[in-house]
Amino acid sequence: MLNALATIRARGVDLAVIETVGRRRDRPVSAAGNLAGRLIELERVEVRDNFGRRGVPVVGWHDNESLEAPLSALATWRRRARGRVAR
C-alpha cells in the first residue's frame, strides 16, 4: 500500500495521509512487549518521514477526537507548503 501511495504521488496526484493513532496501553506489558511497541513506533516514524520527503502531509487522528482536528492540521500544512512542494 505504501508503494502504491508513493507511486500515485510521483504521478503528481495531490495526496494526504491521515494516520490513525490508537490509545497507549495503561497496563504494563512485558519487556518484549515494550520492545515491540518501540519498534512499531520507529517504523511509523520512518513511514511518516518517507512521505514527508515526497511532499505528502501526514497528520495523526487519535481515536478520541473528531476528524475535524486532523483535517484542520492538514489545511494548515497545505497553506504553509503552498508553492514549496516538489513533485
PDB file of N, CA, C and O in Angstrom:
ATOM      1  N   MET A   1       0.818  -1.174   0.000  1.00  0.00           N
ATOM      2  CA  MET A   1       0.000   0.000   0.000  1.00  0.00           C
ATOM      3  C   MET A   1       0.874   1.254   0.000  1.00  0.00           C
ATOM      4  O   MET A   1       0.579   2.215  -0.710  1.00  0.00           O
ATOM      5  N   LEU A   2       1.944   1.248   0.791  1.00  0.00           N
ATOM      6  CA  LEU A   2       2.805   2.429   0.867  1.00  0.00           C
ATOM      7  C   LEU A   2       3.456   2.707  -0.485  1.00  0.00           C
ATOM      8  O   LEU A   2       3.568   3.863  -0.894  1.00  0.00           O
ATOM      9  N   ASN A   3       3.885   1.658  -1.179  1.00  0.00           N
ATOM     10  CA  ASN A   3       4.470   1.848  -2.513  1.00  0.00           C
ATOM     11  C   ASN A   3       3.441   2.397  -3.493  1.00  0.00           C
ATOM     12  O   ASN A   3       3.761   3.246  -4.325  1.00  0.00           O
ATOM     13  N   ALA A   4       2.205   1.911  -3.394  1.00  0.00           N
ATOM     14  CA  ALA A   4       1.148   2.402  -4.280  1.00  0.00           C
ATOM     15  C   ALA A   4       0.896   3.888  -4.040  1.00  0.00           C
ATOM     16  O   ALA A   4       0.754   4.647  -4.998  1.00  0.00           O
ATOM     17  N   LEU A   5       0.837   4.315  -2.781  1.00  0.00           N
ATOM     18  CA  LEU A   5       0.633   5.728  -2.474  1.00  0.00           C
ATOM     19  C   LEU A   5       1.807   6.568  -2.970  1.00  0.00           C
ATOM     20  O   LEU A   5       1.608   7.670  -3.482  1.00  0.00           O
ATOM     21  N   ALA A   6       3.028   6.053  -2.822  1.00  0.00           N
ATOM     22  CA  ALA A   6       4.207   6.780  -3.308  1.00  0.00           C
ATOM     23  C   ALA A   6       4.160   6.910  -4.829  1.00  0.00           C
ATOM     24  O   ALA A   6       4.529   7.953  -5.369  1.00  0.00           O
ATOM     25  N   THR A   7       3.714   5.872  -5.521  1.00  0.00           N
ATOM     26  CA  THR A   7       3.592   5.914  -6.979  1.00  0.00           C
ATOM     27  C   THR A   7       2.542   6.929  -7.406  1.00  0.00           C
ATOM     28  O   THR A   7       2.748   7.681  -8.358  1.00  0.00           O
ATOM     29  N   ILE A   8       1.422   6.950  -6.704  1.00  0.00           N
ATOM     30  CA  ILE A   8       0.367   7.923  -7.002  1.00  0.00           C
ATOM     31  C   ILE A   8       0.904   9.337  -6.841  1.00  0.00           C
ATOM     32  O   ILE A   8       0.656  10.196  -7.687  1.00  0.00           O
ATOM     33  N   ARG A   9       1.634   9.583  -5.766  1.00  0.00           N
ATOM     34  CA  ARG A   9       2.204  10.920  -5.529  1.00  0.00           C
ATOM     35  C   ARG A   9       3.224  11.270  -6.605  1.00  0.00           C
ATOM     36  O   ARG A   9       3.273  12.410  -7.067  1.00  0.00           O
ATOM     37  N   ALA A  10       4.043  10.294  -7.007  1.00  0.00           N
ATOM     38  CA  ALA A  10       5.062  10.539  -8.029  1.00  0.00           C
ATOM     39  C   ALA A  10       4.428  10.919  -9.367  1.00  0.00           C
ATOM     40  O   ALA A  10       5.064  11.576 -10.191  1.00  0.00           O
ATOM     41  N   ARG A  11       3.198  10.515  -9.583  1.00  0.00           N
ATOM     42  CA  ARG A  11       2.479  10.866 -10.815  1.00  0.00           C
ATOM     43  C   ARG A  11       1.844  12.242 -10.736  1.00  0.00           C
ATOM     44  O   ARG A  11       1.168  12.669 -11.672  1.00  0.00           O
ATOM     45  N   GLY A  12       2.056  12.943  -9.627  1.00  0.00           N
ATOM     46  CA  GLY A  12       1.578  14.308  -9.500  1.00  0.00           C
ATOM     47  C   GLY A  12       0.214  14.458  -8.873  1.00  0.00           C
ATOM     48  O   GLY A  12      -0.342  15.556  -8.854  1.00  0.00           O
ATOM     49  N   VAL A  13      -0.339  13.372  -8.359  1.00  0.00           N
ATOM     50  CA  VAL A  13      -1.657  13.437  -7.725  1.00  0.00           C
ATOM     51  C   VAL A  13      -1.511  14.058  -6.338  1.00  0.00           C
ATOM     52  O   VAL A  13      -0.608  13.707  -5.578  1.00  0.00           O
ATOM     53  N   ASP A  14      -2.418  14.988  -6.022  1.00  0.00           N
ATOM     54  CA  ASP A  14      -2.431  15.602  -4.702  1.00  0.00           C
ATOM     55  C   ASP A  14      -2.843  14.531  -3.697  1.00  0.00           C
ATOM     56  O   ASP A  14      -3.875  13.883  -3.866  1.00  0.00           O
ATOM     57  N   LEU A  15      -2.046  14.346  -2.665  1.00  0.00           N
ATOM     58  CA  LEU A  15      -2.244  13.234  -1.746  1.00  0.00           C
ATOM     59  C   LEU A  15      -1.978  13.691  -0.323  1.00  0.00           C
ATOM     60  O   LEU A  15      -1.089  14.506  -0.077  1.00  0.00           O
ATOM     61  N   ALA A  16      -2.745  13.166   0.600  1.00  0.00           N
ATOM     62  CA  ALA A  16      -2.525  13.393   2.032  1.00  0.00           C
ATOM     63  C   ALA A  16      -2.827  12.085   2.749  1.00  0.00           C
ATOM     64  O   ALA A  16      -3.631  11.280   2.280  1.00  0.00           O
ATOM     65  N   VAL A  17      -2.173  11.882   3.892  1.00  0.00           N
ATOM     66  CA  VAL A  17      -2.363  10.666   4.675  1.00  0.00           C
ATOM     67  C   VAL A  17      -2.849  11.059   6.066  1.00  0.00           C
ATOM     68  O   VAL A  17      -2.268  11.921   6.725  1.00  0.00           O
ATOM     69  N   ILE A  18      -3.925  10.409   6.493  1.00  0.00           N
ATOM     70  CA  ILE A  18      -4.401  10.569   7.864  1.00  0.00           C
ATOM     71  C   ILE A  18      -4.078   9.270   8.590  1.00  0.00           C
ATOM     72  O   ILE A  18      -4.642   8.217   8.291  1.00  0.00           O
ATOM     73  N   GLU A  19      -3.172   9.362   9.537  1.00  0.00           N
ATOM     74  CA  GLU A  19      -2.714   8.190  10.291  1.00  0.00           C
ATOM     75  C   GLU A  19      -3.597   8.004  11.522  1.00  0.00           C
ATOM     76  O   GLU A  19      -3.765   8.927  12.318  1.00  0.00           O
ATOM     77  N   THR A  20      -4.150   6.824  11.670  1.00  0.00           N
ATOM     78  CA  THR A  20      -4.948   6.549  12.867  1.00  0.00           C
ATOM     79  C   THR A  20      -4.002   6.221  14.008  1.00  0.00           C
ATOM     80  O   THR A  20      -3.098   5.396  13.871  1.00  0.00           O
ATOM     81  N   VAL A  21      -4.223   6.870  15.119  1.00  0.00           N
ATOM     82  CA  VAL A  21      -3.375   6.697  16.290  1.00  0.00           C
ATOM     83  C   VAL A  21      -4.249   6.198  17.430  1.00  0.00           C
ATOM     84  O   VAL A  21      -5.152   6.906  17.876  1.00  0.00           O
ATOM     85  N   GLY A  22      -3.991   4.994  17.900  1.00  0.00           N
ATOM     86  CA  GLY A  22      -4.781   4.425  18.987  1.00  0.00           C
ATOM     87  C   GLY A  22      -4.263   4.848  20.345  1.00  0.00           C
ATOM     88  O   GLY A  22      -3.252   5.540  20.462  1.00  0.00           O
ATOM     89  N   ARG A  23      -4.969   4.423  21.350  1.00  0.00           N
ATOM     90  CA  ARG A  23      -4.546   4.721  22.720  1.00  0.00           C
ATOM     91  C   ARG A  23      -3.390   3.823  23.134  1.00  0.00           C
ATOM     92  O   ARG A  23      -3.283   2.674  22.705  1.00  0.00           O
ATOM     93  N   ARG A  24      -2.547   4.365  23.960  1.00  0.00           N
ATOM     94  CA  ARG A  24      -1.479   3.554  24.540  1.00  0.00           C
ATOM     95  C   ARG A  24      -2.064   2.699  25.655  1.00  0.00           C
ATOM     96  O   ARG A  24      -3.045   3.074  26.296  1.00  0.00           O
ATOM     97  N   ARG A  25      -1.465   1.579  25.867  1.00  0.00           N
ATOM     98  CA  ARG A  25      -1.959   0.689  26.920  1.00  0.00           C
ATOM     99  C   ARG A  25      -1.672   1.273  28.290  1.00  0.00           C
ATOM    100  O   ARG A  25      -0.592   1.807  28.545  1.00  0.00           O
ATOM    101  N   ASP A  26      -2.656   1.161  29.163  1.00  0.00           N
ATOM    102  CA  ASP A  26      -2.487   1.656  30.528  1.00  0.00           C
ATOM    103  C   ASP A  26      -1.766   0.644  31.397  1.00  0.00           C
ATOM    104  O   ASP A  26      -1.045   1.007  32.327  1.00  0.00           O
ATOM    105  N   ARG A  27      -1.963  -0.610  31.092  1.00  0.00           N
ATOM    106  CA  ARG A  27      -1.357  -1.646  31.926  1.00  0.00           C
ATOM    107  C   ARG A  27       0.066  -1.944  31.451  1.00  0.00           C
ATOM    108  O   ARG A  27       0.352  -1.836  30.258  1.00  0.00           O
ATOM    109  N   PRO A  28       0.945  -2.311  32.353  1.00  0.00           N
ATOM    110  CA  PRO A  28       2.315  -2.629  31.965  1.00  0.00           C
ATOM    111  C   PRO A  28       2.353  -3.899  31.115  1.00  0.00           C
ATOM    112  O   PRO A  28       1.570  -4.828  31.317  1.00  0.00           O
ATOM    113  N   VAL A  29       3.271  -3.913  30.172  1.00  0.00           N
ATOM    114  CA  VAL A  29       3.484  -5.099  29.349  1.00  0.00           C
ATOM    115  C   VAL A  29       4.884  -5.634  29.622  1.00  0.00           C
ATOM    116  O   VAL A  29       5.675  -5.003  30.324  1.00  0.00           O
ATOM    117  N   SER A  30       5.176  -6.781  29.073  1.00  0.00           N
ATOM    118  CA  SER A  30       6.483  -7.397  29.275  1.00  0.00           C
ATOM    119  C   SER A  30       7.580  -6.582  28.589  1.00  0.00           C
ATOM    120  O   SER A  30       7.297  -5.674  27.807  1.00  0.00           O
ATOM    121  N   ALA A  31       8.820  -6.915  28.890  1.00  0.00           N
ATOM    122  CA  ALA A  31       9.953  -6.244  28.244  1.00  0.00           C
ATOM    123  C   ALA A  31       9.897  -6.455  26.734  1.00  0.00           C
ATOM    124  O   ALA A  31      10.192  -5.541  25.965  1.00  0.00           O
ATOM    125  N   ALA A  32       9.520  -7.653  26.315  1.00  0.00           N
ATOM    126  CA  ALA A  32       9.405  -7.945  24.882  1.00  0.00           C
ATOM    127  C   ALA A  32       8.279  -7.102  24.263  1.00  0.00           C
ATOM    128  O   ALA A  32       8.408  -6.604  23.145  1.00  0.00           O
ATOM    129  N   GLY A  33       7.184  -6.954  25.003  1.00  0.00           N
ATOM    130  CA  GLY A  33       6.083  -6.127  24.516  1.00  0.00           C
ATOM    131  C   GLY A  33       6.477  -4.669  24.381  1.00  0.00           C
ATOM    132  O   GLY A  33       6.096  -4.007  23.416  1.00  0.00           O
ATOM    133  N   ASN A  34       7.231  -4.169  25.333  1.00  0.00           N
ATOM    134  CA  ASN A  34       7.733  -2.787  25.257  1.00  0.00           C
ATOM    135  C   ASN A  34       8.644  -2.602  24.054  1.00  0.00           C
ATOM    136  O   ASN A  34       8.547  -1.604  23.340  1.00  0.00           O
ATOM    137  N   LEU A  35       9.532  -3.571  23.831  1.00  0.00           N
ATOM    138  CA  LEU A  35      10.440  -3.501  22.690  1.00  0.00           C
ATOM    139  C   LEU A  35       9.658  -3.526  21.383  1.00  0.00           C
ATOM    140  O   LEU A  35       9.949  -2.757  20.468  1.00  0.00           O
ATOM    141  N   ALA A  36       8.673  -4.404  21.295  1.00  0.00           N
ATOM    142  CA  ALA A  36       7.855  -4.484  20.087  1.00  0.00           C
ATOM    143  C   ALA A  36       7.153  -3.152  19.834  1.00  0.00           C
ATOM    144  O   ALA A  36       7.100  -2.685  18.696  1.00  0.00           O
ATOM    145  N   GLY A  37       6.617  -2.543  20.883  1.00  0.00           N
ATOM    146  CA  GLY A  37       5.954  -1.256  20.736  1.00  0.00           C
ATOM    147  C   GLY A  37       6.894  -0.176  20.247  1.00  0.00           C
ATOM    148  O   GLY A  37       6.518   0.649  19.414  1.00  0.00           O
ATOM    149  N   ARG A  38       8.114  -0.174  20.756  1.00  0.00           N
ATOM    150  CA  ARG A  38       9.103   0.818  20.309  1.00  0.00           C
ATOM    151  C   ARG A  38       9.476   0.598  18.847  1.00  0.00           C
ATOM    152  O   ARG A  38       9.642   1.559  18.096  1.00  0.00           O
ATOM    153  N   LEU A  39       9.610  -0.666  18.439  1.00  0.00           N
ATOM    154  CA  LEU A  39       9.939  -0.970  17.037  1.00  0.00           C
ATOM    155  C   LEU A  39       8.811  -0.535  16.100  1.00  0.00           C
ATOM    156  O   LEU A  39       9.062   0.011  15.026  1.00  0.00           O
ATOM    157  N   ILE A  40       7.575  -0.779  16.516  1.00  0.00           N
ATOM    158  CA  ILE A  40       6.431  -0.358  15.703  1.00  0.00           C
ATOM    159  C   ILE A  40       6.421   1.157  15.558  1.00  0.00           C
ATOM    160  O   ILE A  40       6.180   1.673  14.467  1.00  0.00           O
ATOM    161  N   GLU A  41       6.679   1.868  16.641  1.00  0.00           N
ATOM    162  CA  GLU A  41       6.708   3.329  16.582  1.00  0.00           C
ATOM    163  C   GLU A  41       7.827   3.824  15.671  1.00  0.00           C
ATOM    164  O   GLU A  41       7.634   4.791  14.934  1.00  0.00           O
ATOM    165  N   LEU A  42       8.984   3.183  15.709  1.00  0.00           N
ATOM    166  CA  LEU A  42      10.086   3.567  14.815  1.00  0.00           C
ATOM    167  C   LEU A  42       9.703   3.363  13.350  1.00  0.00           C
ATOM    168  O   LEU A  42      10.049   4.179  12.495  1.00  0.00           O
ATOM    169  N   GLU A  43       8.992   2.278  13.063  1.00  0.00           N
ATOM    170  CA  GLU A  43       8.536   2.043  11.698  1.00  0.00           C
ATOM    171  C   GLU A  43       7.553   3.122  11.257  1.00  0.00           C
ATOM    172  O   GLU A  43       7.602   3.587  10.118  1.00  0.00           O
ATOM    173  N   ARG A  44       6.667   3.515  12.158  1.00  0.00           N
ATOM    174  CA  ARG A  44       5.697   4.558  11.827  1.00  0.00           C
ATOM    175  C   ARG A  44       6.403   5.884  11.563  1.00  0.00           C
ATOM    176  O   ARG A  44       6.025   6.613  10.645  1.00  0.00           O
ATOM    177  N   VAL A  45       7.417   6.202  12.352  1.00  0.00           N
ATOM    178  CA  VAL A  45       8.193   7.430  12.139  1.00  0.00           C
ATOM    179  C   VAL A  45       8.866   7.383  10.769  1.00  0.00           C
ATOM    180  O   VAL A  45       8.878   8.380  10.047  1.00  0.00           O
ATOM    181  N   GLU A  46       9.419   6.238  10.416  1.00  0.00           N
ATOM    182  CA  GLU A  46      10.078   6.095   9.116  1.00  0.00           C
ATOM    183  C   GLU A  46       9.088   6.317   7.969  1.00  0.00           C
ATOM    184  O   GLU A  46       9.414   6.989   6.990  1.00  0.00           O
ATOM    185  N   VAL A  47       7.899   5.763   8.086  1.00  0.00           N
ATOM    186  CA  VAL A  47       6.885   5.937   7.042  1.00  0.00           C
ATOM    187  C   VAL A  47       6.465   7.403   6.946  1.00  0.00           C
ATOM    188  O   VAL A  47       6.351   7.944   5.846  1.00  0.00           O
ATOM    189  N   ARG A  48       6.233   8.046   8.091  1.00  0.00           N
ATOM    190  CA  ARG A  48       5.868   9.473   8.073  1.00  0.00           C
ATOM    191  C   ARG A  48       6.974  10.305   7.425  1.00  0.00           C
ATOM    192  O   ARG A  48       6.696  11.178   6.602  1.00  0.00           O
ATOM    193  N   ASP A  49       8.215  10.036   7.792  1.00  0.00           N
ATOM    194  CA  ASP A  49       9.340  10.778   7.212  1.00  0.00           C
ATOM    195  C   ASP A  49       9.451  10.543   5.705  1.00  0.00           C
ATOM    196  O   ASP A  49       9.737  11.466   4.943  1.00  0.00           O
ATOM    197  N   ASN A  50       9.222   9.301   5.287  1.00  0.00           N
ATOM    198  CA  ASN A  50       9.287   8.958   3.868  1.00  0.00           C
ATOM    199  C   ASN A  50       8.255   9.762   3.083  1.00  0.00           C
ATOM    200  O   ASN A  50       8.572  10.331   2.039  1.00  0.00           O
ATOM    201  N   PHE A  51       7.030   9.809   3.579  1.00  0.00           N
ATOM    202  CA  PHE A  51       6.007  10.597   2.905  1.00  0.00           C
ATOM    203  C   PHE A  51       6.345  12.083   2.951  1.00  0.00           C
ATOM    204  O   PHE A  51       6.142  12.794   1.967  1.00  0.00           O
ATOM    205  N   GLY A  52       6.854  12.554   4.075  1.00  0.00           N
ATOM    206  CA  GLY A  52       7.229  13.960   4.192  1.00  0.00           C
ATOM    207  C   GLY A  52       8.271  14.368   3.168  1.00  0.00           C
ATOM    208  O   GLY A  52       8.191  15.457   2.599  1.00  0.00           O
ATOM    209  N   ARG A  53       9.251  13.501   2.930  1.00  0.00           N
ATOM    210  CA  ARG A  53      10.272  13.791   1.911  1.00  0.00           C
ATOM    211  C   ARG A  53       9.667  13.884   0.514  1.00  0.00           C
ATOM    212  O   ARG A  53      10.214  14.565  -0.353  1.00  0.00           O
ATOM    213  N   ARG A  54       8.560  13.217   0.291  1.00  0.00           N
ATOM    214  CA  ARG A  54       7.879  13.249  -1.009  1.00  0.00           C
ATOM    215  C   ARG A  54       6.850  14.378  -1.096  1.00  0.00           C
ATOM    216  O   ARG A  54       6.164  14.517  -2.109  1.00  0.00           O
ATOM    217  N   GLY A  55       6.742  15.178  -0.046  1.00  0.00           N
ATOM    218  CA  GLY A  55       5.796  16.282  -0.054  1.00  0.00           C
ATOM    219  C   GLY A  55       4.378  15.871   0.283  1.00  0.00           C
ATOM    220  O   GLY A  55       3.432  16.600  -0.016  1.00  0.00           O
ATOM    221  N   VAL A  56       4.219  14.706   0.904  1.00  0.00           N
ATOM    222  CA  VAL A  56       2.896  14.217   1.290  1.00  0.00           C
ATOM    223  C   VAL A  56       2.687  14.500   2.772  1.00  0.00           C
ATOM    224  O   VAL A  56       3.429  13.984   3.607  1.00  0.00           O
ATOM    225  N   PRO A  57       1.692  15.308   3.110  1.00  0.00           N
ATOM    226  CA  PRO A  57       1.447  15.570   4.527  1.00  0.00           C
ATOM    227  C   PRO A  57       0.852  14.353   5.223  1.00  0.00           C
ATOM    228  O   PRO A  57       0.013  13.648   4.663  1.00  0.00           O
ATOM    229  N   VAL A  58       1.294  14.122   6.439  1.00  0.00           N
ATOM    230  CA  VAL A  58       0.760  13.050   7.277  1.00  0.00           C
ATOM    231  C   VAL A  58       0.305  13.685   8.582  1.00  0.00           C
ATOM    232  O   VAL A  58       1.097  14.309   9.289  1.00  0.00           O
ATOM    233  N   VAL A  59      -0.966  13.523   8.893  1.00  0.00           N
ATOM    234  CA  VAL A  59      -1.499  14.040  10.145  1.00  0.00           C
ATOM    235  C   VAL A  59      -2.071  12.887  10.946  1.00  0.00           C
ATOM    236  O   VAL A  59      -2.598  11.927  10.383  1.00  0.00           O
ATOM    237  N   GLY A  60      -1.966  12.986  12.249  1.00  0.00           N
ATOM    238  CA  GLY A  60      -2.473  11.935  13.118  1.00  0.00           C
ATOM    239  C   GLY A  60      -3.917  12.176  13.525  1.00  0.00           C
ATOM    240  O   GLY A  60      -4.344  13.315  13.717  1.00  0.00           O
ATOM    241  N   TRP A  61      -4.655  11.091  13.653  1.00  0.00           N
ATOM    242  CA  TRP A  61      -6.050  11.149  14.098  1.00  0.00           C
ATOM    243  C   TRP A  61      -6.195  10.207  15.269  1.00  0.00           C
ATOM    244  O   TRP A  61      -6.168   8.988  15.097  1.00  0.00           O
ATOM    245  N   HIS A  62      -6.348  10.757  16.453  1.00  0.00           N
ATOM    246  CA  HIS A  62      -6.496   9.961  17.668  1.00  0.00           C
ATOM    247  C   HIS A  62      -7.930   9.481  17.788  1.00  0.00           C
ATOM    248  O   HIS A  62      -8.866  10.182  17.405  1.00  0.00           O
ATOM    249  N   ASP A  63      -8.091   8.293  18.317  1.00  0.00           N
ATOM    250  CA  ASP A  63      -9.421   7.680  18.361  1.00  0.00           C
ATOM    251  C   ASP A  63     -10.403   8.397  19.278  1.00  0.00           C
ATOM    252  O   ASP A  63     -11.595   8.093  19.256  1.00  0.00           O
ATOM    253  N   ASN A  64      -9.934   9.329  20.070  1.00  0.00           N
ATOM    254  CA  ASN A  64     -10.833  10.036  20.985  1.00  0.00           C
ATOM    255  C   ASN A  64     -11.132  11.466  20.529  1.00  0.00           C
ATOM    256  O   ASN A  64     -11.648  12.261  21.315  1.00  0.00           O
ATOM    257  N   GLU A  65     -10.817  11.808  19.272  1.00  0.00           N
ATOM    258  CA  GLU A  65     -11.079  13.154  18.784  1.00  0.00           C
ATOM    259  C   GLU A  65     -11.882  13.102  17.489  1.00  0.00           C
ATOM    260  O   GLU A  65     -11.939  12.073  16.816  1.00  0.00           O
ATOM    261  N   SER A  66     -12.492  14.221  17.159  1.00  0.00           N
ATOM    262  CA  SER A  66     -13.251  14.284  15.913  1.00  0.00           C
ATOM    263  C   SER A  66     -12.270  14.374  14.740  1.00  0.00           C
ATOM    264  O   SER A  66     -11.092  14.681  14.918  1.00  0.00           O
ATOM    265  N   LEU A  67     -12.770  14.108  13.573  1.00  0.00           N
ATOM    266  CA  LEU A  67     -11.937  14.191  12.375  1.00  0.00           C
ATOM    267  C   LEU A  67     -11.587  15.631  12.032  1.00  0.00           C
ATOM    268  O   LEU A  67     -10.696  15.874  11.219  1.00  0.00           O
ATOM    269  N   GLU A  68     -12.274  16.580  12.638  1.00  0.00           N
ATOM    270  CA  GLU A  68     -12.041  17.992  12.364  1.00  0.00           C
ATOM    271  C   GLU A  68     -10.608  18.421  12.707  1.00  0.00           C
ATOM    272  O   GLU A  68     -10.013  19.216  11.980  1.00  0.00           O
ATOM    273  N   ALA A  69     -10.055  17.907  13.800  1.00  0.00           N
ATOM    274  CA  ALA A  69      -8.704  18.304  14.222  1.00  0.00           C
ATOM    275  C   ALA A  69      -7.638  17.936  13.182  1.00  0.00           C
ATOM    276  O   ALA A  69      -6.861  18.809  12.794  1.00  0.00           O
ATOM    277  N   PRO A  70      -7.566  16.683  12.714  1.00  0.00           N
ATOM    278  CA  PRO A  70      -6.541  16.389  11.711  1.00  0.00           C
ATOM    279  C   PRO A  70      -6.801  17.083  10.374  1.00  0.00           C
ATOM    280  O   PRO A  70      -5.853  17.437   9.672  1.00  0.00           O
ATOM    281  N   LEU A  71      -8.063  17.282  10.012  1.00  0.00           N
ATOM    282  CA  LEU A  71      -8.344  17.992   8.762  1.00  0.00           C
ATOM    283  C   LEU A  71      -7.905  19.450   8.860  1.00  0.00           C
ATOM    284  O   LEU A  71      -7.431  20.021   7.878  1.00  0.00           O
ATOM    285  N   SER A  72      -8.057  20.050  10.024  1.00  0.00           N
ATOM    286  CA  SER A  72      -7.581  21.413  10.242  1.00  0.00           C
ATOM    287  C   SER A  72      -6.053  21.468  10.164  1.00  0.00           C
ATOM    288  O   SER A  72      -5.485  22.387   9.573  1.00  0.00           O
ATOM    289  N   ALA A  73      -5.397  20.473  10.769  1.00  0.00           N
ATOM    290  CA  ALA A  73      -3.924  20.410  10.699  1.00  0.00           C
ATOM    291  C   ALA A  73      -3.467  20.240   9.259  1.00  0.00           C
ATOM    292  O   ALA A  73      -2.459  20.818   8.851  1.00  0.00           O
ATOM    293  N   LEU A  74      -4.196  19.456   8.494  1.00  0.00           N
ATOM    294  CA  LEU A  74      -3.863  19.254   7.079  1.00  0.00           C
ATOM    295  C   LEU A  74      -4.012  20.558   6.303  1.00  0.00           C
ATOM    296  O   LEU A  74      -3.159  20.887   5.478  1.00  0.00           O
ATOM    297  N   ALA A  75      -5.075  21.296   6.555  1.00  0.00           N
ATOM    298  CA  ALA A  75      -5.278  22.582   5.877  1.00  0.00           C
ATOM    299  C   ALA A  75      -4.155  23.553   6.216  1.00  0.00           C
ATOM    300  O   ALA A  75      -3.680  24.283   5.345  1.00  0.00           O
ATOM    301  N   THR A  76      -3.728  23.567   7.474  1.00  0.00           N
ATOM    302  CA  THR A  76      -2.617  24.427   7.887  1.00  0.00           C
ATOM    303  C   THR A  76      -1.341  24.028   7.162  1.00  0.00           C
ATOM    304  O   THR A  76      -0.608  24.888   6.674  1.00  0.00           O
ATOM    305  N   TRP A  77      -1.071  22.729   7.087  1.00  0.00           N
ATOM    306  CA  TRP A  77       0.126  22.237   6.398  1.00  0.00           C
ATOM    307  C   TRP A  77       0.103  22.671   4.942  1.00  0.00           C
ATOM    308  O   TRP A  77       1.114  23.129   4.408  1.00  0.00           O
ATOM    309  N   ARG A  78      -1.045  22.528   4.304  1.00  0.00           N
ATOM    310  CA  ARG A  78      -1.159  22.888   2.876  1.00  0.00           C
ATOM    311  C   ARG A  78      -0.934  24.384   2.660  1.00  0.00           C
ATOM    312  O   ARG A  78      -0.283  24.776   1.692  1.00  0.00           O
ATOM    313  N   ARG A  79      -1.467  25.226   3.556  1.00  0.00           N
ATOM    314  CA  ARG A  79      -1.253  26.674   3.416  1.00  0.00           C
ATOM    315  C   ARG A  79       0.233  27.008   3.505  1.00  0.00           C
ATOM    316  O   ARG A  79       0.739  27.827   2.738  1.00  0.00           O
ATOM    317  N   ARG A  80       0.922  26.376   4.438  1.00  0.00           N
ATOM    318  CA  ARG A  80       2.353  26.660   4.621  1.00  0.00           C
ATOM    319  C   ARG A  80       3.206  26.106   3.483  1.00  0.00           C
ATOM    320  O   ARG A  80       4.223  26.695   3.116  1.00  0.00           O
ATOM    321  N   ALA A  81       2.791  24.983   2.937  1.00  0.00           N
ATOM    322  CA  ALA A  81       3.589  24.312   1.906  1.00  0.00           C
ATOM    323  C   ALA A  81       3.270  24.791   0.498  1.00  0.00           C
ATOM    324  O   ALA A  81       3.981  24.448  -0.446  1.00  0.00           O
ATOM    325  N   ARG A  82       2.230  25.564   0.345  1.00  0.00           N
ATOM    326  CA  ARG A  82       1.823  26.004  -0.994  1.00  0.00           C
ATOM    327  C   ARG A  82       3.006  26.639  -1.717  1.00  0.00           C
ATOM    328  O   ARG A  82       3.614  27.595  -1.237  1.00  0.00           O
ATOM    329  N   GLY A  83       3.304  26.096  -2.853  1.00  0.00           N
ATOM    330  CA  GLY A  83       4.403  26.631  -3.644  1.00  0.00           C
ATOM    331  C   GLY A  83       5.761  26.033  -3.331  1.00  0.00           C
ATOM    332  O   GLY A  83       6.721  26.274  -4.064  1.00  0.00           O
ATOM    333  N   ARG A  84       5.866  25.248  -2.246  1.00  0.00           N
ATOM    334  CA  ARG A  84       7.161  24.685  -1.874  1.00  0.00           C
ATOM    335  C   ARG A  84       7.239  23.177  -2.107  1.00  0.00           C
ATOM    336  O   ARG A  84       8.322  22.602  -1.994  1.00  0.00           O
ATOM    337  N   VAL A  85       6.123  22.524  -2.428  1.00  0.00           N
ATOM    338  CA  VAL A  85       6.099  21.077  -2.553  1.00  0.00           C
ATOM    339  C   VAL A  85       6.663  20.668  -3.896  1.00  0.00           C
ATOM    340  O   VAL A  85       6.188  21.099  -4.946  1.00  0.00           O
ATOM    341  N   ALA A  86       7.694  19.821  -3.846  1.00  0.00           N
ATOM    342  CA  ALA A  86       8.299  19.307  -5.083  1.00  0.00           C
ATOM    343  C   ALA A  86       7.535  18.075  -5.537  1.00  0.00           C
ATOM    344  O   ALA A  86       7.143  17.238  -4.724  1.00  0.00           O
ATOM    345  N   ARG A  87       7.332  17.976  -6.816  1.00  0.00           N
ATOM    346  CA  ARG A  87       6.626  16.792  -7.360  1.00  0.00           C
ATOM    347  C   ARG A  87       7.575  15.878  -8.046  1.00  0.00           C
ATOM    348  O   ARG A  87       7.166  14.838  -8.562  1.00  0.00           O
TER     349      ARG A  87
END
